[in-house]
Amino acid sequence: MKHKMISLDDVTYERAKRMNNFSAWVRDRINILLEEEEAVAWFHCERCNLGYQLKVSKAKHFCCPPCRETFHLPAMIRES
């Protein structure tokens, strides 16, 4: 295990000291961020008959590169 010091203000310090395992909580939150960065989804453009595997972001839609067909991402993908 490696050590990393972080700075907390008075409010966050008081909250952190009441937590049973603050370090585990920080590791969990970092892992969630990493999972979000790596999340991918498959989309199929019926107009072009092409499939895409794209990284999912907080964007609400993306466009098929060849035909510019717009796909709206489901809220459950954007909010995960």
HUHULIN-V314858 format. One record per pair of residues at least 12 apart in sequence whose ideal C-beta (glycine too) atoms are under 8 Angstrom apart, sorted by the first residue. I is the first residue (numbers start at 0). J is the second residue. Records with the same first field share a line. If there is no record, write none. Layout:
BEGIN
I = J + J
END
This chain:
BEGIN
5 = 25
35 = 79
36 = 54
37 = 54
38 = 54 + 55 + 76 + 79
39 = 52 + 53 + 54 + 55
40 = 52 + 53 + 55 + 72 + 76
42 = 61 + 70
44 = 63 + 65 + 66 + 68 + 70
45 = 68
46 = 63 + 66 + 68
47 = 63 + 65 + 66 + 68
49 = 63 + 65
51 = 63
55 = 72 + 76 + 77 + 79
56 = 77
57 = 77
58 = 72 + 77
59 = 71 + 72 + 77
60 = 72
END
